[in-house]
Amino acid sequence: MSNKSLLNHCALLPLLATGALSAAPALAEEKAQQDTLETVVVVGQATDSEITPEQLEKQQANDLSDVFRHIPSVSVGGSIGIAQKVYIRGMEDTLLNVTVDGAPQTGTLFHHIGRVSIEPELLERVEVQSGAGEATSGPGAIGGAIRFKTKDADDLLASGEQLGARVKGAYFSNDGTKGSASVYGKLGENWGVIGSFVQVERDNMQDGDGNEIRGTATDQNLAFFKVSGDIAENQKLTVSYEQREESGELSQRPNWVLLEDAPLYPMDAERETLVANYSAKLSDALNLEITAYDTNSDMAQDGRWGLYGGNTQSTGFDIRNTSTIGQHQLTYGVEQRNDEVKAGPRGATVQEYIDAGWETGLSEKGEVLGVYVQDHWQVTEPLLISLGVRYDAYDLEQVNYTGEASSDEVSPNIGFRYAFNEAWTLSAGHAQAVRGKEIGDSFTLEGAAIAPDLAAETVDNNELALEYAGAALALKAAVYQSTIDNVIYDQQGAGVYYENIGELESDGFELSGAYSYDSWYVSAAYSHNDSELNGNVVNGYENNGLGNTRGDTFTLGVDYALSDQLDLGWSLTHVQDLNDVVVLHRSLELGWIDELQTIDKPGYQVHDVYLRWQPLQDDSLAVNFAVQNLFDEHYRDHSSVGDYSHIPGWEIVSGLYEAGRDVRLSVDYRF
């Protein structure tokens, strides 16, 4: 295994922070070296895994499920790209602060599809913060945060290179093709530019039993442009633009199984993101970072009631500065975001909606203002203390109704990291966060009433972890407990009526280890999580938008560098079964059913293998061969909607099965 591969595999665990902490200043140089290796790092209180772009290419990642495939604390349900939802420790991405190059991805277009989408080929780094953390995490991060950072020209150009290009073609046996082309280069001495286009065409997938999964054929197109450079000494400006489109003939509810002979409906989704990032490292006291963004997301479905669509737009900024004063590293700033959601019938079907008594042209507007400060205090060489606080103010106005909601809260955090020696580290932290009412789901705005006494959601998150980082072996054990009070939700049977419904609790533990020897690298992780709403197990149907429950998850991976040109590997994901999960609590309260019911979530294990061959002396040509779900496991991911089909009256409620065996072959050429 090359030195670069070893660093990519082993650098993460010694650098991970726990509680409300990040890497100590003494590790900054090592972390900077790690970043230059083009790593995609998953960080957080107790999440200790690493993905590199090289690994994403080996498995030929296509969607969110592939990106987070081997990280036990992060799961993805929904099977197909447009329907995928991300969960951290059982909490849905609606409870997370998700950004792309600093631009928040807010709002929900349709509760039966996901709200997070990214093209893996563009990724330079991914950071996942599990649970509430530091004051710099952004507004609304009550379940954590996901930060995607895209590549720029310098990430692709070799040393001394001025111009380059990359073309890639891929085939997937289950079932589709993918092509991409990128051109990148220098504009003068200090500026770089990259332009990329990616196209994916997928036919209906087959599950592990060989059955066709209707409604999973989609087409995806992505255009990406980014320019970056130095506008003055120690001052950098980056501007990026991304346009992503996805379309297909899908189920009325794309995240549910399509019943036999049920119709398909055209659906189109599009997202445009424009981001500008400015940084100035002028002195120990002045290290300025400014982000400004505009994100526009749109979806339309020609469904059972005609053509209907939703649109969300978010604009805002984040201004922060970092000052190093003695043993203190202070980061402080202000951020502001304006959100708007619009929904209504489109085209010739508007009159049909008016005749039916439905409101048209619905909209909501929201504003979030945050002020924060975080201090990393290196008390002694082994002891780092982190202290922070943020203030968030939320305002929501329903343009078509008289409803409104306002709230403001202060959220502190405190933690420590103590190094007993070069190998052993203990860390712990307590963090609070707040989220007021934000803009709602566009497809349910027609009845989106708000309780007059609605309070903001608040969370308390506690973490404790012990780490060992040796020359070849890294180990970590962590426990956590998170409680969200005043959960905001629109319960079944209340129309669409947002109210505080109680307490969402998530607790568990995570174990992980990694070992490298010669050309071998072995990693393993185990995750256990319990998520309950008011004492009842959370599930993805009744608690859509809040969370889902998942069996204990174990991952094991083995990588072997046969030579400098040939790598191969195998990985296992094992999810333990969950039986007799009690469901339909709300339906019983409403008298829709006479007694509580149960569902089962069968366990499963999925094997993946890959082989990556670089036949030339340089890395200009790469041939990747991978097999996902090698043994054709027939399973429904626990993070998808469970199977209610055996319950009278709920026969249509059942999440999609995952794809069966998928043989993937790609050729990647750089010149």
GUTORMAR-215259 format. One line per 2 residues: their letters; for each residue z, x negated, y of C-alpha. Coordinates in nm, 3 decimals, padded with zeros to 5 digits, m for minus. Each point is the difference from the previous one (the first is absolute). Last residue first. Layout:
REM residues N
a = Z,X,Y; ...
END
This chain:
REM residues 671
fr = m01.976,00.507,01.412; 00.246,00.205,m00.200
yd = m00.088,00.180,m00.324; 00.211,00.256,m00.186
vs = m00.111,00.146,m00.332; 00.194,00.293,m00.142
lr = 00.071,00.150,m00.340; 00.247,00.277,m00.074
vd = 00.071,00.165,m00.332; 00.204,00.317,00.052
rg = 00.199,00.146,m00.290; 00.137,00.343,00.083
ae = 00.042,00.132,00.353; 00.326,00.165,00.096
yl = 00.068,00.367,m00.066; 00.011,00.228,00.301
gs = 00.312,00.194,00.093; 00.084,00.344,m00.135
vi = 00.073,00.330,00.170; m00.267,00.255,m00.103
ew = 00.213,00.158,m00.274; 00.291,00.073,00.237
gp = 00.032,00.374,m00.061; 00.124,m00.042,m00.357
ih = 00.131,m00.358,m00.045; m00.200,m00.210,m00.249
sy = m00.232,m00.130,00.277; 00.285,m00.157,00.197
dg = m00.114,m00.360,m00.060; 00.134,m00.237,00.264
vs = m00.172,m00.086,00.328; m00.090,m00.369,00.010
sh = 00.258,m00.274,00.033; 00.076,00.018,m00.372
dr = m00.360,m00.103,m00.069; m00.166,00.238,m00.247
yh = m00.094,m00.167,m00.323; m00.260,m00.066,m00.267
ed = 00.011,m00.373,m00.071; m00.347,m00.144,m00.063
fl = 00.122,m00.325,m00.156; m00.124,m00.228,00.279
nq = 00.121,00.217,00.286; m00.188,m00.212,00.256
va = m00.240,m00.256,m00.140; m00.104,m00.287,00.222
fn = m00.289,m00.244,00.034; m00.047,m00.194,00.321
va = m00.282,m00.244,00.069; 00.051,m00.222,00.302
ls = m00.254,m00.205,00.192; 00.069,m00.199,00.318
dd = 00.329,m00.143,m00.126; m00.125,m00.360,m00.028
ql = m00.099,m00.191,m00.312; m00.191,00.301,m00.128
pq = 00.088,00.225,m00.295; 00.292,00.184,00.162
wr = 00.120,00.225,m00.282; 00.268,00.270,00.025
ly = 00.118,00.179,m00.314; 00.213,00.312,00.009
vd = 00.221,00.214,m00.221; 00.188,00.328,00.054
hv = 00.239,00.178,m00.237; 00.151,00.340,00.079
qy = 00.314,00.143,m00.152; 00.099,00.362,00.009
gp = 00.298,00.233,00.018; m00.035,00.376,m00.017
kd = 00.114,00.195,00.309; 00.154,00.319,m00.131
it = 00.051,00.325,00.188; 00.294,00.237,00.015
ql = 00.052,00.353,00.127; 00.276,00.172,00.195
ed = 00.054,00.369,m00.065; m00.125,00.344,00.104
iw = m00.297,m00.106,00.213; m00.129,00.105,00.340
gl = 00.350,00.105,00.102; m00.005,m00.213,00.316
el = 00.286,m00.223,m00.118; m00.172,m00.036,m00.339
sr = m00.321,m00.112,00.170; 00.200,m00.255,00.200
hl = 00.146,m00.155,m00.314; m00.340,m00.011,m00.172
vv = 00.068,m00.314,m00.207; 00.244,m00.164,m00.244
vd = m00.141,m00.320,m00.151; 00.038,00.045,m00.375
nl = m00.149,m00.335,m00.095; m00.079,m00.312,00.201
dq = m00.196,m00.264,m00.193; 00.028,m00.371,00.072
vh = m00.280,m00.169,00.191; m00.147,m00.323,m00.140
tl = m00.246,m00.206,00.202; m00.144,m00.299,m00.185
sw = m00.204,m00.289,00.133; m00.245,m00.250,m00.143
gl = m00.167,m00.306,00.153; m00.292,m00.234,00.020
dl = m00.103,m00.281,00.227; m00.309,m00.223,m00.025
qd = m00.141,m00.250,00.249; 00.294,m00.238,00.045
sl = 00.061,00.030,m00.373; 00.164,00.236,m00.249
ay = 00.228,00.123,00.275; 00.230,00.248,m00.172
dv = 00.161,00.313,00.142; 00.257,00.217,m00.177
gl = 00.133,00.325,00.144; 00.282,00.235,m00.091
tf = 00.093,00.325,00.172; 00.283,00.239,m00.079
td = 00.047,00.342,00.161; 00.288,00.241,m00.051
gr = m00.140,00.351,00.018; m00.129,00.146,00.324
tn = 00.111,00.279,00.231; m00.194,00.115,00.303
gl = 00.051,00.010,00.373; 00.001,00.180,00.332
gn = m00.347,00.130,00.085; m00.024,00.222,m00.306
ne = 00.353,00.084,m00.108; m00.082,00.297,m00.223
yg = m00.306,m00.175,m00.144; 00.082,m00.371,00.010
nv = 00.347,00.022,m00.150; 00.349,m00.086,00.124
vn = 00.287,00.045,m00.245; 00.256,00.246,00.133
gn = 00.329,m00.106,00.162; m00.092,00.117,00.349
le = m00.330,m00.187,m00.032; 00.025,m00.271,m00.263
sd = m00.172,m00.335,m00.058; 00.118,m00.232,m00.279
nh = m00.169,m00.339,m00.029; m00.016,m00.275,m00.262
sy = m00.235,m00.296,00.035; m00.069,m00.292,m00.234
aa = m00.207,m00.308,00.075; m00.171,m00.280,m00.192
sv = m00.207,m00.305,00.090; m00.157,m00.279,m00.207
yw = m00.216,m00.283,00.134; m00.158,m00.257,m00.228
sd = m00.212,m00.306,00.086; 00.295,m00.244,m00.001
ys = 00.305,00.221,m00.003; 00.071,00.285,00.239
ya = 00.275,00.259,m00.029; 00.053,00.324,00.191
gs = 00.285,00.250,m00.004; 00.084,00.349,00.109
le = 00.278,00.257,m00.013; 00.018,00.317,00.209
fg = 00.279,00.253,00.047; 00.039,00.364,00.088
ds = 00.078,00.254,00.266; m00.189,00.272,00.187
el = 00.173,00.296,00.163; m00.163,00.284,00.190
eg = 00.248,00.228,00.180; m00.033,00.350,00.138
in = m00.261,00.259,00.104; m00.048,m00.057,00.372
ey = m00.275,00.238,00.111; m00.376,00.016,00.036
yv = m00.139,00.345,m00.070; m00.337,00.037,m00.162
ga = 00.043,00.328,m00.180; 00.362,m00.003,m00.113
gq = m00.078,00.058,m00.366; m00.039,m00.365,m00.082
qd = 00.196,m00.227,00.232; m00.142,m00.168,00.308
yi = 00.197,m00.322,00.026; 00.214,m00.215,00.230
vn = 00.276,m00.184,m00.188; 00.320,00.016,00.202
di = 00.149,m00.306,m00.171; m00.193,m00.277,m00.177
ts = 00.214,m00.208,m00.237; m00.096,m00.343,m00.135
qy = 00.175,m00.210,m00.265; m00.112,m00.343,m00.114
va = 00.054,m00.259,m00.273; m00.172,m00.337,m00.032
ak = m00.047,m00.270,m00.263; m00.231,m00.297,00.054
la = m00.128,m00.292,m00.202; m00.232,m00.296,00.069
la = m00.080,m00.279,m00.247; m00.222,m00.305,00.042
ag = 00.166,m00.210,00.270; 00.294,00.235,00.034
ay = 00.053,00.316,00.201; 00.293,00.223,m00.095
el = 00.067,00.321,00.187; 00.288,00.248,00.023
al = m00.048,00.333,00.174; 00.199,00.276,00.170
en = m00.149,00.292,00.194; 00.121,00.301,00.198
nd = m00.217,00.257,00.179; 00.130,00.279,00.223
vt = m00.263,00.250,00.114; m00.032,00.252,00.281
ea = m00.236,00.297,00.026; m00.010,00.162,00.343
al = 00.154,00.341,00.058; m00.174,00.340,00.017
dp = 00.208,00.258,00.188; m00.293,00.222,00.100
ai = m00.154,m00.014,m00.350; m00.369,m00.084,00.037
aa = m00.291,00.229,m00.089; m00.313,m00.149,m00.156
ge = m00.187,00.317,m00.095; m00.362,m00.083,00.075
lt = 00.079,m00.371,m00.008; m00.022,m00.014,m00.380
fs = m00.329,m00.191,m00.042; 00.087,m00.249,00.277
dg = 00.326,m00.114,m00.157; 00.253,m00.043,00.276
ie = 00.054,m00.212,00.312; 00.337,m00.176,m00.001
kg = 00.351,00.140,m00.012; 00.254,m00.277,00.062
rv = 00.042,m00.307,m00.214; 00.305,m00.225,00.001
aq = 00.105,m00.332,m00.151; 00.320,m00.165,m00.117
ah = 00.044,m00.336,m00.167; 00.269,m00.171,m00.207
ga = m00.061,m00.342,m00.146; 00.075,m00.246,m00.275
sl = m00.113,m00.347,m00.104; 00.113,m00.263,m00.248
tw = m00.204,m00.317,m00.054; m00.004,m00.255,m00.283
ae = m00.247,m00.290,m00.032; 00.041,m00.238,00.294
nf = 00.373,00.066,00.011; 00.235,00.293,00.061
ay = m00.259,00.143,00.241; 00.140,00.300,00.188
rf = m00.211,00.281,00.144; 00.165,00.262,00.216
gi = m00.051,00.354,00.118; 00.040,00.245,00.284
np = m00.201,00.300,00.119; 00.035,00.250,00.283
sv = m00.196,00.323,00.065; 00.039,00.189,00.330
ed = m00.128,00.359,00.012; m00.226,00.232,00.198
ss = m00.123,00.349,m00.072; m00.247,00.255,00.131
ae = m00.170,00.296,m00.167; m00.242,00.263,00.125
gt = m00.124,00.341,m00.103; m00.168,00.237,00.244
yn = m00.320,00.019,m00.202; m00.358,m00.115,00.052
vq = 00.087,m00.336,00.159; 00.292,m00.078,m00.229
el = 00.188,m00.273,00.182; 00.189,m00.285,m00.164
dy = 00.226,m00.259,00.162; 00.172,m00.291,m00.173
ad = 00.225,m00.268,00.154; 00.090,m00.317,m00.190
yr = 00.262,m00.263,00.086; 00.022,m00.318,m00.202
vg = 00.280,m00.233,m00.102; 00.023,m00.338,m00.165
ls = 00.224,m00.263,m00.153; m00.100,m00.260,m00.259
il = 00.235,m00.272,m00.117; m00.124,m00.322,m00.159
lp = 00.244,m00.225,m00.183; m00.091,m00.323,m00.186
et = m00.064,m00.225,00.305; 00.266,00.172,00.205
vq = m00.006,00.304,00.227; m00.380,00.030,m00.007
wh = m00.012,00.323,00.199; m00.307,00.218,m00.046
dq = 00.020,00.261,00.276; m00.200,00.324,00.014
vy = m00.062,00.212,00.310; m00.169,00.339,00.026
vg = m00.143,00.268,00.228; m00.200,00.287,m00.148
lv = m00.193,00.290,00.150; m00.172,00.261,m00.218
eg = m00.223,00.278,00.129; m00.140,00.304,m00.178
ke = m00.273,00.253,00.061; m00.085,00.295,m00.221
sl = m00.326,00.190,m00.039; m00.160,00.320,m00.129
gt = m00.360,00.079,00.097; m00.004,00.330,m00.181
ew = 00.275,00.247,m00.086; m00.060,00.213,m00.307
ga = m00.031,00.378,00.030; m00.257,00.040,m00.277
di = m00.266,00.092,00.255; 00.074,m00.324,00.187
ye = m00.039,m00.201,m00.321; m00.332,00.165,m00.082
qv = m00.113,m00.059,00.357; 00.053,m00.376,m00.040
ta = m00.212,m00.017,m00.319; m00.321,m00.112,00.173
gr = 00.118,m00.355,00.064; 00.355,m00.117,m00.024
pg = 00.325,00.177,m00.067; 00.315,m00.147,00.153
ak = 00.216,m00.304,00.041; 00.118,m00.243,00.265
ve = 00.269,m00.268,m00.018; 00.110,m00.215,00.291
dn = 00.212,m00.313,00.010; 00.118,m00.214,00.292
rq = 00.179,m00.327,m00.078; 00.232,m00.227,00.198
ev = 00.152,m00.335,m00.081; 00.254,m00.218,00.179
gy = 00.122,m00.350,m00.071; 00.256,m00.246,m00.122
tl = 00.007,m00.292,m00.241; 00.289,m00.243,00.039
qh = 00.029,m00.323,m00.197; 00.352,m00.132,00.048
qg = 00.132,m00.345,m00.090; m00.076,m00.138,00.345
it = m00.212,00.254,00.179; m00.331,00.074,m00.169
st = m00.174,00.289,00.171; m00.241,00.242,m00.166
nr = m00.191,00.256,00.204; m00.129,00.346,m00.083
id = m00.249,00.251,00.137; m00.117,00.277,m00.235
fg = m00.273,00.239,00.108; m00.133,00.350,m00.045
ts = m00.271,00.236,m00.109; 00.004,00.231,m00.301
qt = m00.261,00.263,m00.084; 00.005,00.259,m00.275
ng = m00.277,00.238,m00.105; m00.016,00.295,m00.238
gy = m00.282,00.204,m00.144; m00.108,00.331,m00.146
lg = m00.339,00.110,m00.133; 00.022,00.321,m00.197
wr = 00.291,00.188,m00.149; m00.032,m00.131,m00.357
gd = m00.076,m00.350,00.120; m00.246,m00.187,00.217
qa = 00.251,m00.276,00.070; 00.016,m00.212,00.314
md = 00.208,m00.308,00.075; 00.045,m00.215,00.310
sn = 00.203,m00.304,00.097; 00.000,m00.171,00.342
td = 00.201,m00.314,00.066; 00.035,m00.164,00.344
ya = 00.194,m00.322,00.040; 00.180,m00.244,00.228
ti = 00.205,m00.294,m00.129; 00.178,m00.256,00.217
el = 00.185,m00.308,m00.123; 00.180,m00.241,00.235
nl = 00.176,m00.320,m00.093; 00.186,m00.089,00.320
ad = 00.345,m00.159,m00.023; m00.088,m00.292,m00.222
sl = m00.314,m00.046,00.207; m00.356,00.128,00.049
ka = m00.094,00.155,m00.332; m00.226,00.281,00.121
sy = m00.129,00.272,m00.232; m00.246,00.285,00.058
na = m00.104,00.259,m00.258; m00.263,00.270,00.061
vl = m00.059,00.277,m00.253; m00.270,00.264,m00.046
te = 00.030,00.220,m00.308; m00.247,00.263,m00.118
re = 00.073,00.220,m00.302; m00.227,00.242,m00.182
ad = 00.040,00.263,m00.270; m00.261,00.233,m00.148
mp = 00.049,00.273,m00.259; m00.260,00.212,m00.178
yl = 00.154,00.257,m00.236; 00.005,00.015,m00.379
pa = 00.034,00.325,m00.191; 00.235,00.062,m00.295
de = m00.193,00.014,m00.330; 00.291,m00.162,m00.189
ll = 00.302,m00.062,00.221; m00.006,m00.293,00.242
vw = 00.311,m00.212,m00.037; 00.187,m00.038,00.328
np = m00.018,m00.275,00.267; m00.331,00.128,00.142
rq = 00.130,00.352,00.074; m00.315,00.209,00.058
sl = m00.153,m00.236,m00.254; m00.255,m00.251,00.118
eg = m00.368,m00.040,00.075; 00.001,m00.334,00.177
se = 00.050,m00.190,00.321; 00.174,m00.310,00.132
er = m00.053,m00.175,00.332; 00.175,m00.301,00.155
qe = m00.068,m00.140,00.345; 00.187,m00.313,00.109
ys = 00.008,m00.178,00.334; 00.185,m00.321,00.080
vt = 00.096,m00.187,00.316; 00.200,m00.322,m00.014
lk = 00.125,m00.201,00.298; 00.184,m00.332,m00.013
qn = 00.200,m00.198,00.255; 00.139,m00.346,m00.078
ea = m00.248,m00.162,00.244; m00.226,00.266,00.141
id = m00.215,00.288,m00.126; 00.029,m00.130,m00.356
gs = m00.196,00.195,m00.257; m00.059,00.314,m00.196
vk = m00.283,00.242,m00.071; 00.013,00.263,m00.272
ff = m00.251,00.248,m00.138; 00.034,00.228,m00.301
al = m00.228,00.265,m00.149; 00.113,00.195,m00.304
nq = m00.186,00.243,m00.221; 00.137,00.200,m00.291
dt = m00.172,00.243,m00.236; 00.199,00.221,m00.235
at = m00.007,00.132,m00.356; 00.348,00.109,m00.111
gr = m00.057,00.376,m00.005; m00.021,00.035,m00.375
ie = 00.202,m00.240,m00.213; m00.228,m00.051,m00.302
ng = 00.191,m00.018,m00.326; m00.006,m00.327,m00.193
dg = 00.360,00.025,m00.116; 00.108,m00.275,00.244
dq = m00.147,00.189,00.295; m00.364,m00.006,00.104
mn = m00.106,m00.043,00.362; m00.252,00.212,00.189
dr = m00.258,m00.214,00.176; 00.092,m00.261,00.261
ev = m00.204,m00.159,00.277; 00.167,m00.269,00.211
qv = m00.146,m00.160,00.314; 00.152,m00.281,00.204
fs = m00.124,m00.142,00.331; 00.153,m00.297,00.173
gi = m00.025,m00.174,00.338; 00.204,m00.304,00.095
vg = 00.028,m00.185,00.329; 00.165,m00.323,00.111
wn = 00.088,m00.150,00.335; 00.139,m00.338,00.108
eg = m00.283,m00.254,m00.022; m00.300,00.222,00.065
lk = m00.046,00.328,m00.178; 00.097,m00.109,m00.350
gy = m00.108,00.181,m00.314; 00.013,00.296,m00.230
vs = m00.246,00.218,m00.189; 00.121,00.238,m00.269
as = m00.180,00.201,m00.266; 00.138,00.245,m00.252
gk = m00.116,00.191,m00.306; 00.185,00.222,m00.243
tg = m00.113,00.191,m00.306; 00.139,00.286,m00.203
dn = 00.178,00.145,m00.301; 00.204,m00.070,m00.206
sf = m00.233,m00.288,m00.101; 00.052,m00.164,00.337
ya = m00.273,m00.222,00.146; 00.041,m00.239,00.292
gk = m00.219,m00.172,00.257; 00.116,m00.246,00.261
vr = m00.160,m00.172,00.295; 00.171,m00.252,00.226
ag = m00.119,m00.171,00.314; 00.090,m00.309,00.194
lq = m00.032,m00.172,00.334; 00.182,m00.282,00.176
eg = 00.163,m00.191,m00.288; 00.224,m00.295,00.083
sa = 00.273,00.115,m00.237; m00.124,00.296,m00.203
ll = m00.056,00.332,00.174; 00.150,00.309,m00.161
dd = 00.350,00.026,00.146; m00.124,m00.144,00.329
ad = m00.243,00.291,00.038; 00.272,00.265,m00.006
kt = 00.172,00.174,m00.287; 00.186,00.327,00.021
kf = 00.375,00.056,00.022; 00.154,00.301,m00.173
ri = 00.363,00.083,00.081; 00.191,00.241,m00.221
ag = 00.341,00.119,00.119; 00.326,00.138,m00.133
gi = 00.141,00.340,m00.090; 00.145,00.080,00.344
ag = m00.276,m00.195,00.176; m00.052,00.270,00.263
pg = m00.049,m00.236,00.292; m00.080,m00.367,m00.056
st = 00.146,m00.263,m00.232; 00.117,m00.221,00.291
ae = 00.352,00.145,m00.017; 00.038,m00.150,m00.345
ga = 00.014,00.189,m00.326; m00.024,00.353,m00.138
gs = m00.115,m00.001,m00.361; m00.249,m00.226,m00.175
qv = m00.203,m00.203,00.250; m00.350,m00.057,m00.135
ev = m00.209,m00.273,00.159; m00.370,m00.033,m00.076
re = m00.201,m00.306,00.100; m00.360,m00.111,00.042
ll = m00.150,00.327,m00.114; m00.364,00.088,00.063
ep = m00.105,00.007,m00.365; 00.279,00.247,m00.077
ei = m00.161,00.278,00.212; 00.279,00.216,00.141
sv = 00.110,00.363,m00.008; 00.331,00.169,00.073
rg = 00.026,00.375,00.069; m00.039,00.126,m00.354
ih = m00.148,00.335,m00.100; 00.151,00.336,m00.102
hf = 00.217,00.020,00.313; m00.306,00.001,00.224
lt = m00.050,m00.193,00.322; 00.345,m00.157,00.012
gt = 00.104,m00.188,00.312; 00.036,m00.367,00.074
qp = m00.169,m00.327,m00.090; 00.165,m00.235,00.247
ag = m00.214,m00.279,00.153; 00.166,m00.341,m00.044
dv = m00.289,m00.162,m00.187; 00.001,00.306,m00.225
tv = 00.337,00.175,00.018; 00.214,00.224,m00.221
nl = 00.353,00.100,00.112; 00.136,00.182,m00.302
lt = 00.140,00.347,m00.067; m00.349,00.153,m00.032
de = m00.065,m00.285,m00.247; 00.197,00.187,m00.265
mg = 00.347,m00.115,m00.109; 00.057,m00.078,m00.371
ri = 00.100,m00.362,00.054; m00.310,m00.050,00.213
yv = m00.266,00.263,m00.066; m00.368,m00.007,00.094
kq = m00.224,00.307,m00.019; m00.353,00.002,m00.142
ai = m00.219,00.307,00.040; m00.295,m00.164,00.182
gi = 00.003,m00.298,m00.234; 00.009,00.180,m00.336
sg = 00.297,m00.010,m00.244; 00.251,00.186,00.218
gv = 00.312,m00.212,m00.027; 00.079,m00.349,00.128
sv = 00.316,m00.197,m00.072; 00.202,m00.267,00.178
sp = 00.332,m00.122,m00.143; m00.166,m00.122,m00.320
ih = m00.269,m00.214,00.167; m00.287,m00.057,m00.245
rf = m00.256,00.256,00.118; 00.074,m00.017,00.373
vd = m00.352,m00.097,00.108; m00.167,00.169,m00.299
sl = 00.162,00.337,00.070; m00.087,m00.036,00.366
dn = m00.371,m00.021,m00.074; m00.282,m00.215,m00.133
aq = 00.164,m00.314,m00.134; m00.227,m00.230,m00.197
qk = 00.280,m00.120,m00.233; m00.090,m00.361,00.074
el = m00.096,00.083,00.358; 00.342,00.148,00.070
qe = 00.155,m00.312,m00.154; m00.202,m00.229,00.228
pt = 00.099,00.215,00.296; 00.357,m00.094,m00.091
ie = 00.271,00.234,m00.122; 00.370,m00.078,00.004
sd = 00.306,00.173,m00.133; 00.362,00.008,00.106
ta = 00.094,00.340,00.128; 00.373,00.013,00.062
qg = 00.046,00.017,00.375; m00.362,m00.046,00.083
vv = m00.309,m00.210,m00.055; m00.334,00.045,m00.174
vv = m00.218,m00.291,00.095; m00.379,m00.020,00.004
te = m00.062,m00.370,00.021; m00.281,m00.163,00.194
lt = 00.138,m00.347,m00.072; 00.055,m00.041,00.373
dq = 00.280,00.255,m00.025; 00.187,m00.218,m00.251
qa = m00.016,m00.299,00.233; 00.147,00.217,00.274
ke = 00.273,00.107,m00.242; 00.083,m00.365,m00.073
ea = 00.021,m00.076,00.371; 00.212,00.306,00.068
la = 00.251,m00.077,m00.273; 00.265,m00.143,00.235
pa = m00.045,00.310,00.215; 00.142,00.213,m00.283
as = m00.239,00.242,m00.168; 00.067,00.365,00.085
la = 00.321,00.197,m00.005; 00.113,00.361,00.016
gt = 00.103,00.007,m00.363; m00.183,m00.266,m00.200
al = m00.238,m00.276,00.096; m00.260,m00.157,m00.224
lp = m00.096,m00.360,00.058; 00.116,m00.150,m00.329
ll = m00.185,00.277,m00.192; m00.332,m00.035,00.178
ac = m00.119,m00.356,m00.032; m00.040,00.002,m00.378
hn = m00.332,00.169,m00.078; m00.201,m00.102,00.307
ll = 00.148,m00.347,m00.016; m00.097,m00.035,m00.364
sk = m00.352,00.124,00.072; m00.043,m00.251,00.282
ns = 00.125,m00.285,m00.216; m00.264,00.090,m00.260
m = 00.092,00.138,m00.342
END
